[in-house]
Amino acid sequence: MKFVLILTFIFSFLNLGCTSHSKNEDLAQRHLDLGNSFFAAGRYPQALKELLKAKKLTPSNPQILNSLAITYQARGRSDLAIQTFNELLQIYPGYTEGRNNLARVLIETKRFKEAEIEIGKVKNDLTYGALDKVFLNEGLLYFDQKQYLKALEPFAKSVQYGRSNCSSQHFYGRSLFELKRYAEASVALDNAIAFCQSSGNDEPHYFSALAHYRSGDKRKAAVRFDEIIKLYPKGQYSEKSKALLDVVRKEL
């Protein structure tokens, strides 16, 4: 009888532990979902708050660690982003999405040799399907080192695998622009505009205008500068576009 009571106690304790663990996971998922929603809305401090709550509940959840690292990067804390990605990959070395994101942060912090190693590991994972992201990072690895010709091929592959990827389209065009292949750049950057406008990114518009101007199509350049002023009145290239539009109109 005593033995039966002991077994009953043990099973009850284990069941209680499983229930508590399940509740923690459910609550952590809610904080993760809320954090990701805040991040998508550009509310990074609120996103960080929710993701830290999620991590406290389930410290080794790969999705939480990945989102947390990305949010640290958005808050300008590359050191904490890299630390969190490394924590994730120490637990889950096969979490390739996190490794690819780590490579991006390493590129942005100019740790190019380390980034190249991580990109190599990502490319070796034949089960990873986001090939546009892989080749985008490889292109950025060379672009940020001003190796524009070398960047062109991976950017072209990124466009091939992810035609609607704004960054892929934009940096393919930018590479052509930096190589002074302005006619080709104008076509590529015009393509990028279609995929980037909804994100509020005015940079493809601006470099499209410059590419058209330098290839001799001043009327098209004027149209693009005018579009920037109207579509992105508070954008980073709005004031430059106003000044350049005046110059171009005088030349027409």
C-alpha positions as CSV (number, residue, x, y, z in Angstrom):
1,M,0.0,0.0,0.0
2,K,2.8,2.4,0.9
3,F,4.6,1.6,-2.4
4,V,1.4,2.4,-4.3
5,L,1.1,5.7,-2.5
6,I,4.7,6.6,-3.3
7,L,4.2,5.8,-7.0
8,T,1.0,7.8,-7.1
9,F,2.9,10.8,-5.6
10,I,5.7,10.4,-8.2
11,F,3.3,10.3,-11.1
12,S,1.3,13.3,-9.8
13,F,4.5,15.3,-9.4
14,L,5.7,14.4,-12.9
15,N,2.3,15.3,-14.3
16,L,2.3,18.7,-12.5
17,G,5.8,19.4,-13.9
18,C,4.6,18.7,-17.4
19,T,1.6,20.9,-17.0
20,S,3.7,23.7,-15.7
21,H,6.2,23.3,-18.5
22,S,3.3,23.4,-21.1
23,K,1.9,26.5,-19.5
24,N,5.3,28.2,-19.7
25,E,5.6,27.3,-23.4
26,D,2.1,28.6,-24.2
27,L,2.8,31.9,-22.3
28,A,6.2,32.2,-23.9
29,Q,4.7,31.7,-27.4
30,R,2.2,34.5,-26.7
31,H,5.1,36.9,-25.7
32,L,7.0,35.8,-28.8
33,D,4.0,36.5,-31.1
34,L,3.4,39.8,-29.5
35,G,7.1,40.7,-29.7
36,N,7.2,39.8,-33.4
37,S,4.1,42.0,-34.0
38,F,5.7,44.9,-32.2
39,F,8.9,44.4,-34.3
40,A,7.0,44.3,-37.5
41,A,5.4,47.6,-36.5
42,G,8.8,49.1,-35.8
43,R,8.2,49.3,-32.1
44,Y,11.5,47.8,-31.1
45,P,11.6,48.6,-27.3
46,Q,8.2,47.0,-26.8
47,A,9.3,44.0,-28.9
48,L,12.4,43.6,-26.8
49,K,10.4,43.7,-23.6
50,E,8.1,40.9,-24.8
51,L,10.9,38.8,-26.2
52,L,12.9,39.0,-22.9
53,K,9.8,37.8,-21.1
54,A,9.5,34.9,-23.5
55,K,13.2,33.9,-23.0
56,K,12.8,33.9,-19.3
57,L,10.0,31.4,-19.6
58,T,11.7,29.1,-22.2
59,P,15.4,30.1,-22.3
60,S,16.4,27.6,-25.0
61,N,13.6,28.2,-27.5
62,P,15.3,28.7,-30.9
63,Q,12.6,31.0,-32.4
64,I,12.7,33.2,-29.3
65,L,16.5,33.5,-29.3
66,N,16.5,34.2,-33.1
67,S,13.9,37.0,-32.7
68,L,15.6,38.4,-29.7
69,A,19.0,38.6,-31.5
70,I,17.4,40.3,-34.5
71,T,15.7,42.9,-32.2
72,Y,19.0,43.6,-30.4
73,Q,20.5,44.4,-33.8
74,A,17.6,46.7,-34.6
75,R,18.2,48.5,-31.3
76,G,21.8,49.1,-32.3
77,R,23.3,46.5,-30.0
78,S,25.3,44.3,-32.3
79,D,27.3,42.9,-29.4
80,L,24.2,41.5,-27.8
81,A,22.8,40.3,-31.1
82,I,26.0,38.3,-31.8
83,Q,26.1,37.0,-28.3
84,T,22.5,35.8,-28.6
85,F,23.0,34.2,-32.0
86,N,26.1,32.4,-30.7
87,E,24.0,31.2,-27.7
88,L,21.4,29.9,-30.1
89,L,23.9,28.1,-32.3
90,Q,25.6,26.5,-29.4
91,I,22.3,24.9,-28.4
92,Y,21.1,24.3,-32.0
93,P,24.1,24.2,-34.4
94,G,21.7,23.1,-37.2
95,Y,19.5,26.2,-36.9
96,T,20.5,27.6,-40.2
97,E,18.1,30.6,-40.2
98,G,19.9,31.9,-37.1
99,R,23.3,31.3,-38.6
100,N,22.4,33.2,-41.8
101,N,21.1,36.1,-39.6
102,L,24.4,36.0,-37.6
103,A,26.3,36.3,-40.9
104,R,24.3,39.5,-41.7
105,V,25.2,41.1,-38.4
106,L,28.8,40.1,-38.8
107,I,28.8,41.8,-42.3
108,E,27.2,45.0,-40.8
109,T,29.9,45.1,-38.1
110,K,32.6,44.6,-40.8
111,R,33.7,41.2,-39.4
112,F,34.0,39.9,-42.9
113,K,36.2,36.8,-42.4
114,E,33.8,35.5,-39.7
115,A,30.8,36.3,-41.9
116,E,32.3,34.4,-44.8
117,I,32.8,31.3,-42.6
118,E,29.2,31.4,-41.5
119,I,27.9,31.9,-45.0
120,G,29.9,28.9,-46.1
121,K,28.2,26.8,-43.4
122,V,24.8,28.1,-44.5
123,K,25.4,27.2,-48.1
124,N,26.5,23.7,-47.1
125,D,23.0,23.0,-45.5
126,L,21.2,21.7,-48.5
127,T,17.9,21.6,-46.5
128,Y,17.8,25.3,-46.1
129,G,15.3,26.7,-48.5
130,A,15.7,30.5,-48.2
131,L,18.3,30.7,-51.0
132,D,17.5,34.3,-51.8
133,K,18.6,35.3,-48.3
134,V,21.8,33.2,-48.5
135,F,23.0,34.8,-51.8
136,L,21.8,38.2,-50.6
137,N,24.2,37.9,-47.6
138,E,27.0,36.7,-49.9
139,G,26.5,39.6,-52.1
140,L,26.5,42.1,-49.2
141,L,29.7,40.5,-48.0
142,Y,31.5,41.6,-51.2
143,F,29.4,44.8,-51.7
144,D,30.4,46.2,-48.3
145,Q,34.0,45.6,-49.2
146,K,33.5,47.5,-52.4
147,Q,34.1,44.3,-54.5
148,Y,31.1,45.2,-56.7
149,L,31.9,42.9,-59.6
150,K,32.3,39.9,-57.2
151,A,29.0,40.9,-55.6
152,L,27.1,40.9,-58.8
153,E,26.8,37.1,-59.3
154,P,25.3,36.3,-55.8
155,F,22.9,39.3,-56.0
156,A,21.8,37.9,-59.4
157,K,21.2,34.5,-57.9
158,S,19.3,36.1,-55.0
159,V,17.0,37.8,-57.5
160,Q,16.6,34.5,-59.3
161,Y,15.5,32.7,-56.1
162,G,13.5,35.6,-54.6
163,R,12.2,37.9,-57.3
164,S,10.1,39.9,-54.9
165,N,13.0,40.4,-52.4
166,C,13.4,44.2,-52.3
167,S,17.0,44.1,-51.0
168,S,18.1,41.6,-53.6
169,Q,16.7,43.7,-56.5
170,H,18.0,46.9,-55.1
171,F,21.6,45.7,-54.4
172,Y,21.8,44.0,-57.8
173,G,21.0,47.4,-59.4
174,R,23.4,49.2,-57.0
175,S,26.2,46.9,-57.9
176,L,25.7,47.7,-61.6
177,F,25.6,51.4,-60.7
178,E,28.8,51.3,-58.8
179,L,30.4,49.5,-61.8
180,K,29.2,52.5,-63.9
181,R,27.0,50.3,-66.0
182,Y,24.3,52.9,-65.8
183,A,21.9,51.7,-68.5
184,E,21.7,48.3,-67.0
185,A,21.5,49.8,-63.5
186,S,18.5,51.9,-64.5
187,V,16.6,48.9,-65.6
188,A,17.5,46.8,-62.5
189,L,16.7,49.7,-60.2
190,D,13.4,50.4,-61.9
191,N,12.5,46.7,-61.2
192,A,13.5,47.2,-57.6
193,I,11.2,50.2,-57.2
194,A,8.2,47.9,-57.8
195,F,9.2,45.6,-54.9
196,C,10.5,48.3,-52.5
197,Q,7.9,51.0,-52.6
198,S,5.5,49.3,-50.2
199,S,8.3,49.1,-47.6
200,G,8.9,52.9,-47.7
201,N,12.4,52.5,-49.0
202,D,13.2,55.4,-51.3
203,E,16.8,54.4,-52.1
204,P,16.0,52.4,-55.3
205,H,14.1,55.4,-56.6
206,Y,17.1,57.7,-55.9
207,F,19.7,55.6,-57.5
208,S,17.3,54.9,-60.4
209,A,17.1,58.6,-61.0
210,L,20.9,58.9,-60.9
211,A,21.4,55.9,-63.2
212,H,18.9,57.4,-65.8
213,Y,20.7,60.8,-65.6
214,R,24.1,59.3,-66.0
215,S,23.0,57.1,-68.9
216,G,21.7,60.2,-70.7
217,D,17.9,59.9,-70.0
218,K,17.4,63.2,-68.2
219,R,13.6,63.2,-68.6
220,K,13.3,59.8,-66.9
221,A,15.7,61.1,-64.2
222,A,13.4,64.1,-63.6
223,V,10.4,61.8,-63.3
224,R,12.1,59.7,-60.7
225,F,13.3,62.7,-58.7
226,D,9.8,64.2,-58.8
227,E,8.3,60.8,-57.6
228,I,10.7,60.8,-54.6
229,I,9.5,64.2,-53.5
230,K,5.8,63.2,-53.8
231,L,6.0,59.7,-52.5
232,Y,8.6,60.1,-49.8
233,P,8.3,63.7,-48.6
234,K,10.1,62.8,-45.3
235,G,12.5,60.3,-46.9
236,Q,16.2,60.4,-46.6
237,Y,16.6,61.5,-50.2
238,S,13.8,64.0,-50.4
239,E,15.9,67.1,-50.0
240,K,18.6,65.9,-52.3
241,S,16.0,65.1,-54.9
242,K,14.6,68.6,-54.8
243,A,18.0,70.1,-55.5
244,L,18.9,67.6,-58.2
245,L,15.5,68.0,-59.9
246,D,16.1,71.8,-60.3
247,V,19.5,71.0,-61.9
248,V,18.0,68.4,-64.3
249,R,15.1,70.6,-65.3
250,K,17.5,73.4,-66.3
251,E,19.3,70.9,-68.6
252,L,16.2,69.7,-70.3
